[in-house]
Amino acid sequence: MENKDPNFFEMVHEVVKLIPRGRVTSYGAIARYLGTGKSARMVGWAMQSSHTDDRVPAHRVVNSAGLLTGQHHFGKPGKMQELLEAEGVVVEDNQVQNFDKVFWDPSKELGM
């Protein structure tokens, strides 16, 4: 079942806007923060819809292993990696390096 609740999408976008430069988070971490821990896929759908809003730094959202799984939504190949590297995030083979050091957990950083 596909639930594309615009209010949920807006909540996801608001969390993503809070991710600091040079840090990344995951779809699942956002879902957990919003109290919908099993809805990482819905967070992904919300991220797909964010590419029309330059205020949402979608490039800072990766999968739970640090892989750039959403990179095909950035227009040109390598754009997501380019954006992350411009912020000091090291990416090799489509994976964020030192993931545990650059990972931003909204539940810890923003509180629940």
C-alpha atoms as a printed R data frame, in Angstrom:
    type eleno elety resid chain resno      x      y       z
1   ATOM     1    CA   MET     A     1  0.000  0.000   0.000
2   ATOM     2    CA   GLU     A     2  1.431  3.344  -1.005
3   ATOM     3    CA   ASN     A     3  0.655  6.197   1.363
4   ATOM     4    CA   LYS     A     4  1.796  9.543   0.012
5   ATOM     5    CA   ASP     A     5  0.497 11.714   2.832
6   ATOM     6    CA   PRO     A     6  1.585 15.293   2.037
7   ATOM     7    CA   ASN     A     7  1.719 16.128   5.751
8   ATOM     8    CA   PHE     A     8  4.147 13.255   6.354
9   ATOM     9    CA   PHE     A     9  6.232 14.422   3.402
10  ATOM    10    CA   GLU     A    10  6.325 17.943   4.851
11  ATOM    11    CA   MET     A    11  7.432 16.583   8.246
12  ATOM    12    CA   VAL     A    12 10.220 14.605   6.550
13  ATOM    13    CA   HIS     A    13 11.333 17.677   4.615
14  ATOM    14    CA   GLU     A    14 11.418 19.770   7.800
15  ATOM    15    CA   VAL     A    15 13.691 17.214   9.500
16  ATOM    16    CA   VAL     A    16 15.984 17.053   6.458
17  ATOM    17    CA   LYS     A    17 16.332 20.840   6.481
18  ATOM    18    CA   LEU     A    18 17.889 20.498   9.967
19  ATOM    19    CA   ILE     A    19 20.721 18.152   8.926
20  ATOM    20    CA   PRO     A    20 23.933 20.143   9.323
21  ATOM    21    CA   ARG     A    21 26.360 20.623   6.436
22  ATOM    22    CA   GLY     A    22 28.910 17.842   6.345
23  ATOM    23    CA   ARG     A    23 26.611 15.352   8.059
24  ATOM    24    CA   VAL     A    24 24.253 12.661   6.755
25  ATOM    25    CA   THR     A    25 21.330 10.704   8.107
26  ATOM    26    CA   SER     A    26 19.318  7.712   6.950
27  ATOM    27    CA   TYR     A    27 15.758  7.135   5.838
28  ATOM    28    CA   GLY     A    28 15.220  4.888   8.861
29  ATOM    29    CA   ALA     A    29 16.602  7.428  11.342
30  ATOM    30    CA   ILE     A    30 14.150 10.020  10.035
31  ATOM    31    CA   ALA     A    31 11.292  7.519  10.247
32  ATOM    32    CA   ARG     A    32 12.193  6.621  13.845
33  ATOM    33    CA   TYR     A    33 12.398 10.289  14.812
34  ATOM    34    CA   LEU     A    34  8.921 10.872  13.382
35  ATOM    35    CA   GLY     A    35  7.576  7.905  15.376
36  ATOM    36    CA   THR     A    36  7.029  5.743  12.315
37  ATOM    37    CA   GLY     A    37 10.031  3.442  12.608
38  ATOM    38    CA   LYS     A    38  8.903  1.009   9.942
39  ATOM    39    CA   SER     A    39  8.242  3.657   7.311
40  ATOM    40    CA   ALA     A    40 11.750  4.209   5.910
41  ATOM    41    CA   ARG     A    41 10.356  3.521   2.439
42  ATOM    42    CA   MET     A    42  7.810  6.330   2.883
43  ATOM    43    CA   VAL     A    43 10.678  8.629   3.866
44  ATOM    44    CA   GLY     A    44 12.273  7.631   0.562
45  ATOM    45    CA   TRP     A    45  9.117  8.622  -1.305
46  ATOM    46    CA   ALA     A    46  9.128 11.933   0.544
47  ATOM    47    CA   MET     A    47 12.718 12.471  -0.501
48  ATOM    48    CA   GLN     A    48 11.825 11.788  -4.135
49  ATOM    49    CA   SER     A    49  9.272 14.587  -3.960
50  ATOM    50    CA   SER     A    50 11.796 16.981  -2.390
51  ATOM    51    CA   HIS     A    51 13.891 17.491  -5.500
52  ATOM    52    CA   THR     A    52 11.777 20.422  -6.601
53  ATOM    53    CA   ASP     A    53 12.604 22.340  -3.399
54  ATOM    54    CA   ASP     A    54 16.187 23.599  -3.172
55  ATOM    55    CA   ARG     A    55 15.709 24.262   0.549
56  ATOM    56    CA   VAL     A    56 15.641 20.493   1.240
57  ATOM    57    CA   PRO     A    57 19.223 19.115   1.236
58  ATOM    58    CA   ALA     A    58 18.166 15.685  -0.021
59  ATOM    59    CA   HIS     A    59 21.774 14.733  -0.746
60  ATOM    60    CA   ARG     A    60 22.320 14.360   3.015
61  ATOM    61    CA   VAL     A    61 19.944 11.373   3.241
62  ATOM    62    CA   VAL     A    62 21.452  7.951   2.530
63  ATOM    63    CA   ASN     A    63 20.552  4.377   3.397
64  ATOM    64    CA   SER     A    64 21.411  2.766   6.747
65  ATOM    65    CA   ALA     A    65 24.768  1.516   5.429
66  ATOM    66    CA   GLY     A    66 25.745  4.937   4.079
67  ATOM    67    CA   LEU     A    67 25.078  4.062   0.445
68  ATOM    68    CA   LEU     A    68 23.943  6.808  -1.939
69  ATOM    69    CA   THR     A    69 20.802  4.917  -2.927
70  ATOM    70    CA   GLY     A    70 18.895  8.035  -3.995
71  ATOM    71    CA   GLN     A    71 21.571  9.346  -6.321
72  ATOM    72    CA   HIS     A    72 19.608  8.687  -9.525
73  ATOM    73    CA   HIS     A    73 17.186 11.449  -8.477
74  ATOM    74    CA   PHE     A    74 19.841 14.166  -8.778
75  ATOM    75    CA   GLY     A    75 19.752 14.601 -12.536
76  ATOM    76    CA   LYS     A    76 23.310 13.952 -13.560
77  ATOM    77    CA   PRO     A    77 25.419 10.982 -12.447
78  ATOM    78    CA   GLY     A    78 27.670 11.820  -9.533
79  ATOM    79    CA   LYS     A    79 25.745 14.945  -8.473
80  ATOM    80    CA   MET     A    80 24.786 13.594  -5.032
81  ATOM    81    CA   GLN     A    81 28.394 12.618  -4.343
82  ATOM    82    CA   GLU     A    82 29.589 15.986  -5.625
83  ATOM    83    CA   LEU     A    83 27.241 17.824  -3.235
84  ATOM    84    CA   LEU     A    84 28.355 15.721  -0.264
85  ATOM    85    CA   GLU     A    85 32.039 16.115  -1.067
86  ATOM    86    CA   ALA     A    86 31.595 19.883  -1.336
87  ATOM    87    CA   GLU     A    87 30.545 19.714   2.334
88  ATOM    88    CA   GLY     A    88 33.550 17.613   3.343
89  ATOM    89    CA   VAL     A    89 31.866 14.193   3.336
90  ATOM    90    CA   VAL     A    90 34.150 11.533   1.856
91  ATOM    91    CA   VAL     A    91 32.420  9.168  -0.573
92  ATOM    92    CA   GLU     A    92 34.031  6.128  -2.198
93  ATOM    93    CA   ASP     A    93 32.234  3.617  -4.419
94  ATOM    94    CA   ASN     A    94 28.902  5.350  -3.721
95  ATOM    95    CA   GLN     A    95 29.316  4.916   0.035
96  ATOM    96    CA   VAL     A    96 29.897  7.516   2.743
97  ATOM    97    CA   GLN     A    97 33.205  6.860   4.487
98  ATOM    98    CA   ASN     A    98 33.504  7.230   8.271
99  ATOM    99    CA   PHE     A    99 29.735  6.868   8.331
100 ATOM   100    CA   ASP     A   100 29.568  6.586  12.122
101 ATOM   101    CA   LYS     A   101 31.428  9.908  12.492
102 ATOM   102    CA   VAL     A   102 29.300 11.915  10.029
103 ATOM   103    CA   PHE     A   103 25.980 10.247  10.881
104 ATOM   104    CA   TRP     A   104 23.420 12.662  12.314
105 ATOM   105    CA   ASP     A   105 20.676 10.981  14.330
106 ATOM   106    CA   PRO     A   106 17.689 13.312  14.680
107 ATOM   107    CA   SER     A   107 16.403 11.373  17.700
108 ATOM   108    CA   LYS     A   108 19.617 12.139  19.579
109 ATOM   109    CA   GLU     A   109 20.323 15.580  18.132
110 ATOM   110    CA   LEU     A   110 16.788 16.953  18.329
111 ATOM   111    CA   GLY     A   111 15.411 14.843  21.168
112 ATOM   112    CA   MET     A   112 12.157 12.973  21.054
